[in-house]
Amino acid sequence: MYSWLRQRVIKTEMRPRVAADLTASGTGGLLVPELFSPGVAAALPVLFAATRGPRVALFHDAIALKFPELSPQKTVARFPAYLQELLAFDGIAAVSEDSAITLQEYWQWLGLRDTPPLQTIPLGLHIEESQRPTEASPPSDPPTVLSVGSLEGRKNHLALLEACERLWTDGLSFQLHLIGLAQTETGRAALERIRVLQKAGRPLRYDGPVRETRLVQAYDQCSFTVYPSLMEGFGLPVLESLAYGKPCICSNRGALGEATMGGGCIALASTDATSLATAIQAVLEAPEKLAQLSLEARARRLRPWSDYVADLSNWMQQLPRRP
C-alpha cells in the first residue's frame, strides 16, 4: 500500500508523528505528487526513513525554468532547488514525454550521471460516460468559443484576446467564453484586457473559477475550444475538451502536441494572435470542418485513471531502492 503525500507543508515539529504514522501503516512505498515548498523538502529524510519500499516523485513540468518571465517569482527562485531534491528519490514518474525529456536534459546539462530512473506515465482523465456526447450538440447563435484554464502569463490569454478582437473588428460574429482562476502575479494583464474589451461592448464572458456542473454546461454549449497556452506539463484542458466531444485549437509543441495525437484538434506551430485568429476564423466559417473535428473528438478513447494507477503501481513495484 502506498502513502500519498499531498501538496502541503510538513512542519518540523510534525516529522516524528508523520514517521510514526507511516511506520504503523506498513508503508510499502512513498509517492510525492509535487515537491515545491522548503517545508516538505526538509521532511523528506524522515519520510524516506519510514518507508520500506520505493520512494517516487511525480514530475509535472519545468515551466518555471523555460518561462521564468511568465512564472511567479517565488516559484522561479525555488525551482532549481526542487530539481536537485528530485535526485534523492528512487524513481521519477513524468506525466508526459516532453516533461521527461526536459528533466533528463537538465540533469545532463548539470553533468549528473547517477540520476534516478525516469519513466513517462501519462496521467488519466475521468469523465462520466453519461456526460460524454454521442452526437454533436446544436450550435448556439452566435457560436461560442470556450477557453478553460487559469489566467496566468504562460497561458497566453493576451494573444487569444487580441486574436478575437481582430475577428470582431472584421465583423465575425461569435462569443468568447473564458473560465479559470486568475493568477494574482502573472494574470493581471489579461484581466485588465478583458475589462477593456467588455467595456467596449465585445461579446466576451469571463466567469472565473466555476463548479463542475457549470463547466460541463459550458462545454455543452460551446462550438469548440481554444487553449492558447505556450507550454504545459500534460495538457489536461485539451483532453478534457475532447472528452466532451469538442474540438480544440492549441499548440503542437511539447505535451500539448502529445495530447493532439489521435484527432479532434487543430495543432498550431505558433499560438500568436495571428495564428489563433486564422484558426478560429477557419473553423467558424467552415461548418463541415467543425463537424469533422467534432466527430474525431467524440471518437477519441482517452486514458482512464485506472490505467494510470495500474501503470504507476506496476512500475513502482519493480524499482530498487537507491543508496
C-alpha contacts under 8 A as a table, 3 or more apart, distances in Angstrom:
res1	aa1	res2	aa2	distance
1	M	26	G	7.61
1	M	27	T	6.05
1	M	28	G	5.47
1	M	29	G	7.01
2	Y	27	T	6.05
2	Y	28	G	5.74
2	Y	29	G	4.96
2	Y	30	L	5.77
2	Y	31	L	6.81
3	S	22	L	7.53
3	S	27	T	6.45
3	S	28	G	7.94
3	S	29	G	6.63
3	S	30	L	5.43
3	S	31	L	6.39
4	W	30	L	6.57
4	W	31	L	5.35
4	W	32	V	6.30
4	W	33	P	7.56
5	L	8	R	7.94
5	L	30	L	7.55
5	L	31	L	6.41
5	L	32	V	5.15
5	L	33	P	6.81
6	R	32	V	6.76
6	R	33	P	6.26
6	R	34	E	7.43
7	Q	33	P	6.93
7	Q	34	E	6.05
7	Q	35	L	7.15
8	R	37	S	7.80
8	R	40	V	7.06
9	V	37	S	6.48
9	V	38	P	7.84
9	V	39	G	5.08
9	V	40	V	5.19
10	I	14	M	6.43
10	I	15	R	7.20
10	I	39	G	5.51
10	I	40	V	5.34
10	I	43	A	6.44
11	K	14	M	5.38
11	K	15	R	7.00
11	K	39	G	5.95
11	K	40	V	7.73
11	K	43	A	7.60
12	T	15	R	5.64
12	T	39	G	7.39
12	T	42	A	7.53
12	T	43	A	6.94
13	E	16	P	7.23
14	M	17	R	5.52
14	M	18	V	6.19
15	R	18	V	5.05
15	R	19	A	6.12
15	R	43	A	6.30
15	R	46	V	6.47
15	R	47	L	7.91
16	P	19	A	5.16
16	P	20	A	6.13
16	P	46	V	7.61
17	R	20	A	5.02
17	R	21	D	6.06
18	V	21	D	5.12
18	V	22	L	6.24
18	V	47	L	7.31
19	A	22	L	5.20
19	A	23	T	6.15
19	A	46	V	6.10
19	A	47	L	5.93
19	A	49	A	7.79
19	A	50	A	5.42
20	A	23	T	5.14
20	A	24	A	6.02
20	A	50	A	7.60
21	D	24	A	5.21
21	D	25	S	6.20
22	L	25	S	5.23
22	L	26	G	6.59
22	L	27	T	5.66
22	L	47	L	7.76
22	L	50	A	6.10
22	L	51	T	7.08
23	T	26	G	5.43
23	T	27	T	6.21
23	T	50	A	5.60
23	T	51	T	7.18
24	A	27	T	7.74
27	T	30	L	7.43
27	T	50	A	7.71
27	T	51	T	5.79
27	T	52	R	6.58
27	T	53	G	7.36
28	G	51	T	6.41
28	G	52	R	5.49
28	G	53	G	4.56
28	G	54	P	7.41
29	G	51	T	5.76
29	G	52	R	6.27
29	G	53	G	4.18
29	G	54	P	4.93
29	G	55	R	5.67
29	G	56	V	7.80
30	L	47	L	7.96
30	L	48	F	7.73
30	L	51	T	6.49
30	L	53	G	7.25
30	L	54	P	6.47
30	L	55	R	4.64
30	L	56	V	6.04
31	L	55	R	6.15
31	L	56	V	4.92
31	L	57	A	5.70
31	L	58	L	7.44
32	V	35	L	6.93
32	V	56	V	6.34
32	V	57	A	4.67
32	V	58	L	6.19
33	P	57	A	6.04
33	P	58	L	4.94
33	P	59	F	7.53
34	E	57	A	6.93
34	E	58	L	6.17
34	E	59	F	6.95
34	E	60	H	7.86
35	L	40	V	6.70
35	L	41	A	6.95
35	L	57	A	7.91
35	L	82	Y	6.62
36	F	40	V	7.38
36	F	41	A	7.62
36	F	75	T	7.87
36	F	78	R	7.11
36	F	79	F	7.36
36	F	82	Y	6.00
37	S	40	V	5.52
37	S	41	A	6.51
37	S	78	R	7.88
38	P	41	A	4.96
38	P	42	A	6.05
39	G	42	A	5.17
39	G	43	A	6.45
40	V	43	A	5.17
40	V	44	L	6.50
41	A	44	L	5.35
41	A	85	E	7.29
42	A	45	P	7.13
43	A	46	V	5.70
43	A	47	L	6.37
44	L	47	L	4.93
44	L	48	F	5.87
45	P	48	F	5.08
45	P	49	A	6.11
46	V	49	A	5.13
46	V	50	A	6.31
47	L	50	A	5.23
47	L	51	T	6.39
48	F	51	T	5.21
48	F	55	R	7.03
49	A	52	R	7.67
51	T	54	P	7.59
51	T	55	R	7.46
53	G	321	R	7.13
54	P	90	D	5.86
54	P	91	G	7.62
54	P	316	M	6.47
54	P	317	Q	7.46
54	P	319	L	6.16
54	P	320	P	6.55
54	P	321	R	5.64
55	R	89	F	5.49
55	R	90	D	5.21
55	R	91	G	6.74
55	R	321	R	7.71
56	V	89	F	5.69
56	V	90	D	5.81
56	V	91	G	4.91
56	V	92	I	5.65
56	V	93	A	7.12
56	V	316	M	7.44
57	A	86	L	7.04
57	A	89	F	6.68
57	A	91	G	6.68
57	A	92	I	5.08
57	A	93	A	6.30
58	L	92	I	5.81
58	L	93	A	4.81
58	L	94	A	5.82
58	L	95	V	7.22
59	F	92	I	6.58
59	F	93	A	6.02
59	F	94	A	4.65
59	F	95	V	6.37
59	F	99	S	7.24
59	F	100	A	7.83
60	H	94	A	6.10
60	H	95	V	5.61
60	H	96	S	7.67
60	H	99	S	6.44
60	H	233	G	5.06
60	H	234	F	7.14
61	D	99	S	5.31
61	D	102	T	7.94
61	D	232	E	6.91
61	D	233	G	4.42
61	D	234	F	7.96
62	A	65	L	5.22
62	A	66	K	6.39
62	A	99	S	7.13
62	A	102	T	7.06
62	A	103	L	7.42
62	A	233	G	7.59
63	I	66	K	5.11
63	I	67	F	5.57
63	I	68	P	7.36
63	I	71	S	7.51
63	I	231	M	6.93
63	I	232	E	7.37
63	I	233	G	7.78
64	A	67	F	5.38
64	A	68	P	4.87
64	A	70	L	7.81
64	A	71	S	5.64
64	A	72	P	7.97
64	A	75	T	6.66
64	A	76	V	5.24
64	A	79	F	6.81
65	L	68	P	5.79
65	L	76	V	6.95
65	L	79	F	7.25
67	F	70	L	5.44
67	F	71	S	6.43
67	F	154	R	7.33
68	P	71	S	5.12
68	P	72	P	7.72
68	P	73	Q	7.53
68	P	76	V	5.97
70	L	152	E	7.59
70	L	153	G	4.69
70	L	154	R	5.39
70	L	186	T	6.44
71	S	75	T	6.94
71	S	76	V	6.64
71	S	152	E	7.99
71	S	153	G	6.77
71	S	154	R	7.17
71	S	186	T	6.79
72	P	75	T	5.39
72	P	76	V	6.42
72	P	185	E	6.31
72	P	186	T	6.76
73	Q	76	V	4.94
73	Q	77	A	6.10
74	K	77	A	5.18
74	K	78	R	6.18
75	T	78	R	5.16
75	T	79	F	5.86
76	V	79	F	5.28
76	V	80	P	7.83
77	A	80	P	7.22
78	R	81	A	5.78
78	R	82	Y	6.45
79	F	82	Y	4.98
79	F	83	L	6.33
80	P	83	L	5.22
80	P	84	Q	6.39
81	A	84	Q	5.07
81	A	85	E	6.20
82	Y	85	E	5.06
82	Y	86	L	6.51
83	L	86	L	5.35
83	L	87	L	7.36
84	Q	87	L	5.64
84	Q	88	A	8.00
85	E	88	A	5.82
85	E	89	F	7.96
86	L	89	F	5.81
86	L	92	I	7.55
87	L	115	T	6.00
87	L	116	P	6.20
88	A	116	P	7.72
89	F	92	I	7.09
89	F	116	P	6.47
89	F	322	R	7.68
90	D	116	P	5.59
90	D	117	P	7.06
90	D	319	L	7.05
90	D	320	P	7.07
90	D	321	R	5.75
90	D	322	R	5.49
91	G	116	P	4.96
91	G	117	P	4.87
91	G	118	L	6.01
91	G	119	Q	7.73
91	G	316	M	7.91
91	G	319	L	7.17
92	I	116	P	6.57
92	I	117	P	6.24
92	I	118	L	4.84
92	I	119	Q	6.28
93	A	118	L	6.04
93	A	119	Q	4.96
93	A	120	T	5.78
93	A	121	I	6.08
93	A	312	L	7.77
94	A	97	E	7.13
94	A	99	S	5.95
94	A	100	A	5.28
94	A	118	L	7.08
94	A	119	Q	5.99
94	A	120	T	4.74
94	A	121	I	5.95
94	A	122	P	7.31
95	V	99	S	6.69
95	V	100	A	7.66
95	V	120	T	5.98
95	V	121	I	5.38
95	V	122	P	4.57
95	V	123	L	5.75
95	V	233	G	6.82
95	V	234	F	6.06
96	S	99	S	5.24
96	S	100	A	6.40
96	S	120	T	5.68
96	S	121	I	6.57
96	S	122	P	5.27
96	S	123	L	7.87
96	S	233	G	6.56
96	S	234	F	5.68
96	S	255	A	6.04
96	S	258	E	7.95
97	E	100	A	5.11
97	E	101	I	6.21
97	E	120	T	5.63
97	E	122	P	7.99
97	E	255	A	7.02
98	D	101	I	5.18
98	D	102	T	6.14
98	D	233	G	7.43
98	D	254	G	5.25
98	D	255	A	5.51
99	S	102	T	5.10
99	S	103	L	6.29
99	S	233	G	5.95
99	S	255	A	7.40
100	A	103	L	5.34
100	A	104	Q	6.15
100	A	118	L	6.83
100	A	119	Q	7.11
100	A	120	T	6.22
101	I	104	Q	5.11
101	I	105	E	6.03
102	T	105	E	5.23
102	T	106	Y	6.23
103	L	106	Y	5.09
103	L	107	W	6.33
104	Q	107	W	5.25
104	Q	108	Q	6.20
104	Q	118	L	7.88
105	E	108	Q	4.97
105	E	109	W	6.05
106	Y	109	W	5.01
106	Y	110	L	6.38
107	W	110	L	5.06
107	W	111	G	6.39
107	W	112	L	5.54
107	W	113	R	7.96
107	W	115	T	7.75
108	Q	111	G	4.90
108	Q	112	L	5.72
108	Q	113	R	7.47
109	W	112	L	7.67
112	L	115	T	6.73
116	P	322	R	7.99
121	I	308	Y	6.98
121	I	311	D	7.09
121	I	312	L	6.83
122	P	234	F	7.56
122	P	308	Y	6.91
123	L	234	F	7.56
123	L	303	R	7.70
123	L	305	W	7.02
123	L	308	Y	5.91
124	G	302	L	7.81
124	G	303	R	5.21
124	G	304	P	4.73
124	G	305	W	4.16
124	G	306	S	7.53
124	G	307	D	7.19
124	G	308	Y	5.64
125	L	236	L	7.87
125	L	239	L	7.80
125	L	240	E	7.45
125	L	302	L	7.04
125	L	303	R	6.18
125	L	304	P	5.15
125	L	305	W	5.74
126	H	304	P	6.09
126	H	305	W	6.51
127	I	131	Q	6.81
127	I	132	R	7.16
127	I	243	A	7.01
128	E	131	Q	5.29
128	E	132	R	6.79
129	E	132	R	5.18
130	S	133	P	7.70
131	Q	216	V	7.85
131	Q	244	Y	7.09
132	R	243	A	6.37
132	R	244	Y	5.28
132	R	245	G	6.85
132	R	298	R	7.82
133	P	136	A	7.05
133	P	137	S	7.94
133	P	244	Y	6.32
133	P	245	G	6.05
133	P	298	R	6.94
134	T	298	R	6.79
135	E	295	L	7.94
135	E	298	R	7.73
136	A	245	G	7.52
136	A	291	A	7.79
136	A	294	S	6.93
136	A	295	L	7.76
137	S	220	D	6.84
137	S	221	Q	7.53
139	P	143	P	6.20
139	P	221	Q	7.36
139	P	222	C	7.35
139	P	223	S	6.18
140	S	143	P	4.83
140	S	144	T	6.67
140	S	221	Q	6.76
140	S	222	C	7.24
140	S	223	S	7.55
141	D	144	T	7.88
141	D	174	F	7.87
142	P	173	S	6.10
142	P	174	F	5.01
142	P	175	Q	6.65
143	P	173	S	7.53
143	P	174	F	4.97
143	P	175	Q	6.29
143	P	222	C	6.85
143	P	223	S	6.11
143	P	284	L	7.88
144	T	174	F	5.72
144	T	175	Q	4.70
144	T	176	L	5.90
144	T	177	H	6.76
144	T	221	Q	7.17
144	T	222	C	4.71
144	T	223	S	5.69
144	T	224	F	7.44
145	V	174	F	7.11
145	V	175	Q	6.08
145	V	176	L	4.94
145	V	177	H	6.08
145	V	222	C	5.75
145	V	223	S	6.06
145	V	224	F	5.59
145	V	225	T	5.53
145	V	226	V	7.06
146	L	176	L	6.02
146	L	177	H	4.77
146	L	178	L	6.05
146	L	179	I	7.87
146	L	218	A	7.47
146	L	219	Y	7.36
146	L	222	C	6.00
146	L	223	S	7.78
146	L	224	F	6.39
146	L	225	T	4.56
146	L	226	V	6.31
147	S	176	L	7.69
147	S	177	H	6.27
147	S	178	L	5.01
147	S	179	I	6.36
147	S	225	T	5.45
147	S	226	V	5.14
147	S	227	Y	5.85
148	V	178	L	6.04
148	V	179	I	4.82
148	V	180	G	5.90
148	V	225	T	7.85
148	V	226	V	7.96
148	V	227	Y	7.07
148	V	237	P	6.64
149	G	155	K	7.49
149	G	178	L	7.93
149	G	179	I	6.26
149	G	180	G	4.79
149	G	181	L	7.39
149	G	227	Y	7.63
149	G	237	P	7.01
150	S	155	K	7.28
150	S	179	I	7.46
150	S	180	G	4.29
150	S	181	L	4.73
150	S	182	A	5.62
150	S	183	Q	6.86
151	L	155	K	6.48
151	L	157	H	6.88
151	L	180	G	6.23
151	L	181	L	6.02
151	L	182	A	4.36
151	L	183	Q	5.80
151	L	186	T	7.82
151	L	187	G	5.06
151	L	190	A	6.92
151	L	191	L	7.80
152	E	155	K	5.54
152	E	156	N	7.36
152	E	157	H	7.70
152	E	182	A	6.38
152	E	183	Q	5.29
152	E	185	E	7.78
152	E	186	T	4.88
152	E	187	G	4.06
152	E	188	R	7.82
152	E	190	A	7.69
153	G	156	N	5.87
153	G	157	H	7.61
153	G	186	T	4.93
153	G	187	G	5.83
154	R	229	S	5.98
154	R	230	L	5.65
154	R	231	M	6.85
155	K	227	Y	7.84
155	K	228	P	6.14
155	K	229	S	3.87
155	K	230	L	6.05
155	K	231	M	7.58
156	N	159	A	5.67
156	N	160	L	6.86
156	N	228	P	5.60
156	N	229	S	5.21
156	N	230	L	6.37
157	H	160	L	4.94
157	H	161	L	6.06
157	H	190	A	6.15
157	H	228	P	6.58
157	H	229	S	7.63
158	L	161	L	5.12
158	L	162	E	6.11
158	L	189	A	7.57
158	L	190	A	5.59
158	L	193	R	7.44
159	A	162	E	5.09
159	A	163	A	6.10
159	A	228	P	7.59
159	A	271	T	7.46
159	A	272	D	5.66
159	A	273	A	4.55
159	A	276	L	7.75
160	L	163	A	5.04
160	L	164	C	6.25
160	L	228	P	6.50
160	L	272	D	7.79
160	L	273	A	6.01
160	L	276	L	6.63
160	L	277	A	7.82
161	L	164	C	5.19
161	L	165	E	6.11
161	L	193	R	7.60
161	L	194	I	7.60
161	L	273	A	7.93
162	E	165	E	5.07
162	E	166	R	6.31
162	E	273	A	5.84
163	A	166	R	5.29
163	A	167	L	6.49
163	A	273	A	4.62
163	A	274	T	6.30
163	A	276	L	6.02
163	A	277	A	4.60
164	C	167	L	5.04
164	C	168	W	6.09
164	C	176	L	7.71
164	C	277	A	6.45
165	E	168	W	5.09
165	E	169	T	6.06
165	E	197	L	7.96
166	R	169	T	5.09
166	R	170	D	6.28
166	R	277	A	7.35
167	L	170	D	5.00
167	L	171	G	6.44
167	L	172	L	5.45
167	L	277	A	6.71
167	L	281	Q	7.43
168	W	171	G	5.07
168	W	172	L	5.18
168	W	173	S	6.67
168	W	174	F	7.93
168	W	202	R	7.65
169	T	172	L	7.47
172	L	281	Q	7.92
174	F	203	P	7.22
175	Q	203	P	4.98
175	Q	204	L	5.87
175	Q	205	R	7.58
176	L	203	P	6.48
176	L	204	L	4.91
176	L	205	R	6.24
177	H	204	L	6.06
177	H	205	R	4.78
177	H	206	Y	5.99
177	H	207	D	7.88
178	L	204	L	7.82
178	L	205	R	6.09
178	L	206	Y	4.68
178	L	207	D	6.40
178	L	208	G	7.38
179	I	206	Y	6.03
179	I	207	D	5.33
179	I	208	G	5.12
179	I	209	P	5.99
179	I	210	V	7.14
180	G	207	D	7.25
180	G	208	G	4.69
180	G	209	P	4.56
180	G	210	V	7.40
181	L	208	G	5.06
181	L	209	P	4.86
182	A	187	G	5.48
182	A	188	R	7.59
182	A	191	L	7.54
182	A	208	G	6.98
183	Q	186	T	5.85
183	Q	187	G	4.87
183	Q	188	R	7.47
184	T	187	G	5.83
184	T	188	R	6.45
185	E	188	R	6.55
186	T	189	A	7.29
187	G	190	A	5.54
187	G	191	L	6.38
188	R	191	L	5.09
188	R	192	E	6.19
189	A	192	E	5.19
189	A	193	R	6.23
190	A	193	R	5.06
190	A	194	I	6.15
191	L	194	I	5.09
191	L	195	R	6.39
192	E	195	R	5.17
192	E	196	V	6.34
193	R	196	V	5.09
193	R	197	L	6.25
194	I	197	L	5.26
194	I	198	Q	6.11
194	I	204	L	7.58
194	I	206	Y	7.80
195	R	198	Q	5.14
195	R	199	K	6.02
196	V	199	K	5.15
196	V	200	A	6.27
197	L	200	A	5.01
197	L	201	G	6.54
197	L	202	R	5.56
197	L	204	L	7.29
198	Q	201	G	5.10
198	Q	202	R	5.29
198	Q	203	P	7.12
198	Q	204	L	6.08
198	Q	205	R	7.94
199	K	202	R	7.47
207	D	210	V	6.97
210	V	214	R	6.21
210	V	215	L	6.43
211	R	214	R	5.53
211	R	215	L	6.33
212	E	215	L	4.88
212	E	216	V	6.10
213	T	216	V	5.26
213	T	217	Q	6.28
214	R	217	Q	4.95
214	R	218	A	6.12
215	L	218	A	5.02
215	L	219	Y	6.36
216	V	219	Y	5.21
216	V	220	D	6.25
216	V	244	Y	7.98
217	Q	220	D	5.01
217	Q	221	Q	6.23
218	A	221	Q	5.23
218	A	222	C	6.23
219	Y	222	C	5.43
219	Y	241	S	7.25
219	Y	244	Y	6.58
219	Y	246	K	7.22
220	D	244	Y	7.41
222	C	225	T	7.35
222	C	246	K	7.80
223	S	246	K	6.82
223	S	247	P	7.99
224	F	246	K	5.07
224	F	247	P	5.07
224	F	248	C	5.99
225	T	241	S	6.88
225	T	246	K	6.69
225	T	247	P	6.23
225	T	248	C	4.73
225	T	249	I	6.35
226	V	248	C	5.42
226	V	249	I	4.65
226	V	250	C	6.13
227	Y	237	P	7.34
227	Y	238	V	6.96
227	Y	248	C	6.93
227	Y	249	I	6.11
227	Y	250	C	5.03
227	Y	251	S	7.86
228	P	249	I	7.56
228	P	250	C	5.54
228	P	251	S	6.87
228	P	271	T	5.85
228	P	276	L	7.80
229	S	232	E	7.12
229	S	250	C	7.30
229	S	251	S	7.23
229	S	271	T	7.60
230	L	251	S	7.10
230	L	271	T	7.15
231	M	253	R	7.65
231	M	254	G	7.03
231	M	255	A	7.53
231	M	256	L	7.28
232	E	235	G	5.60
232	E	254	G	7.44
232	E	255	A	6.01
232	E	256	L	6.45
233	G	255	A	5.90
234	F	255	A	5.16
234	F	256	L	6.76
234	F	259	A	7.67
235	G	238	V	5.64
235	G	239	L	6.77
235	G	255	A	6.00
235	G	256	L	5.10
235	G	259	A	6.22
236	L	239	L	5.19
236	L	240	E	5.95
237	P	240	E	4.95
237	P	241	S	6.09
238	V	241	S	5.23
238	V	242	L	6.44
238	V	248	C	6.26
238	V	250	C	7.66
238	V	256	L	7.46
238	V	259	A	6.67
238	V	260	T	7.56
239	L	242	L	5.06
239	L	243	A	6.09
239	L	259	A	6.39
239	L	302	L	7.56
240	E	243	A	4.97
240	E	244	Y	6.47
241	S	244	Y	5.31
241	S	245	G	6.50
241	S	246	K	5.24
241	S	247	P	6.66
241	S	248	C	6.59
242	L	245	G	4.87
242	L	246	K	5.15
242	L	247	P	5.97
242	L	248	C	7.17
242	L	264	G	6.76
242	L	297	A	4.86
242	L	298	R	6.70
242	L	300	R	7.11
243	A	246	K	7.39
243	A	297	A	7.07
243	A	298	R	6.86
243	A	300	R	7.38
243	A	302	L	7.20
244	Y	297	A	7.96
244	Y	298	R	7.31
245	G	294	S	5.97
245	G	295	L	7.58
245	G	297	A	4.97
245	G	298	R	4.49
246	K	264	G	7.64
246	K	293	L	7.96
246	K	294	S	5.68
246	K	297	A	6.06
246	K	298	R	7.54
247	P	264	G	4.98
247	P	265	C	5.36
247	P	266	I	7.73
247	P	290	L	7.63
247	P	293	L	5.68
247	P	294	S	5.50
247	P	296	E	7.99
247	P	297	A	5.83
248	C	264	G	6.77
248	C	265	C	4.81
248	C	266	I	6.32
249	I	265	C	5.75
249	I	266	I	4.73
249	I	267	A	6.07
249	I	268	L	7.42
249	I	276	L	7.88
249	I	279	A	7.31
249	I	280	I	7.75
250	C	256	L	7.17
250	C	265	C	7.36
250	C	266	I	6.46
250	C	267	A	5.27
250	C	268	L	6.05
250	C	271	T	7.07
251	S	256	L	6.02
251	S	257	G	6.36
251	S	267	A	5.19
251	S	268	L	4.72
251	S	269	A	6.13
251	S	270	S	6.38
251	S	271	T	6.08
252	N	256	L	5.99
252	N	257	G	3.98
252	N	258	E	7.76
252	N	260	T	7.30
252	N	267	A	4.60
252	N	268	L	5.21
252	N	269	A	5.66
252	N	270	S	7.92
253	R	256	L	5.78
253	R	257	G	4.68
253	R	258	E	7.78
253	R	269	A	7.10
254	G	257	G	5.35
254	G	258	E	6.59
255	A	258	E	4.90
255	A	259	A	6.33
256	L	259	A	5.07
256	L	260	T	6.53
257	G	260	T	5.22
257	G	261	M	6.83
257	G	267	A	7.02
258	E	261	M	5.62
260	T	263	G	6.22
260	T	264	G	7.23
260	T	265	C	5.73
260	T	266	I	7.92
260	T	267	A	6.83
262	G	296	E	7.98
262	G	300	R	6.72
263	G	293	L	7.31
263	G	296	E	5.45
263	G	297	A	6.47
263	G	300	R	7.29
264	G	293	L	4.65
264	G	294	S	6.24
264	G	295	L	7.36
264	G	296	E	4.62
264	G	297	A	4.22
264	G	298	R	7.94
264	G	300	R	7.77
265	C	293	L	6.73
265	C	297	A	7.63
266	I	279	A	7.54
268	L	271	T	6.34
268	L	275	S	7.31
270	S	275	S	6.39
271	T	274	T	7.93
271	T	275	S	5.82
271	T	276	L	5.78
272	D	275	S	5.49
272	D	276	L	6.20
273	A	276	L	5.20
273	A	277	A	6.01
274	T	277	A	5.17
274	T	278	T	6.17
275	S	278	T	5.21
275	S	279	A	6.25
276	L	279	A	5.19
276	L	280	I	6.07
277	A	280	I	5.22
277	A	281	Q	6.04
278	T	281	Q	5.30
278	T	282	A	6.11
279	A	282	A	5.08
279	A	283	V	6.45
280	I	283	V	5.41
280	I	284	L	6.19
281	Q	284	L	5.10
281	Q	285	E	5.97
282	A	285	E	5.47
282	A	286	A	6.14
283	V	286	A	5.26
283	V	287	P	6.95
283	V	289	K	6.27
283	V	290	L	5.71
284	L	287	P	6.83
284	L	290	L	7.57
286	A	289	K	5.32
286	A	290	L	6.54
287	P	290	L	5.09
287	P	291	A	6.10
288	E	291	A	5.00
288	E	292	Q	6.24
289	K	292	Q	5.20
289	K	293	L	6.23
290	L	293	L	5.16
290	L	294	S	5.99
291	A	294	S	5.09
291	A	295	L	6.17
292	Q	295	L	5.09
292	Q	296	E	6.31
293	L	296	E	5.05
293	L	297	A	6.15
294	S	297	A	4.97
294	S	298	R	6.24
295	L	298	R	5.29
295	L	299	A	6.26
296	E	299	A	5.07
296	E	300	R	6.45
297	A	300	R	5.41
303	R	307	D	6.71
303	R	308	Y	7.62
304	P	307	D	5.61
304	P	308	Y	6.83
305	W	308	Y	4.96
305	W	309	V	6.16
306	S	309	V	5.20
306	S	310	A	6.17
307	D	310	A	5.12
307	D	311	D	6.10
308	Y	311	D	5.23
308	Y	312	L	6.04
309	V	312	L	5.18
309	V	313	S	5.94
310	A	313	S	5.23
310	A	314	N	6.05
311	D	314	N	5.28
311	D	315	W	6.16
312	L	315	W	5.23
312	L	316	M	6.12
313	S	316	M	5.13
313	S	317	Q	6.21
314	N	317	Q	5.29
314	N	318	Q	6.72
315	W	318	Q	5.40
315	W	319	L	6.66
316	M	319	L	5.26
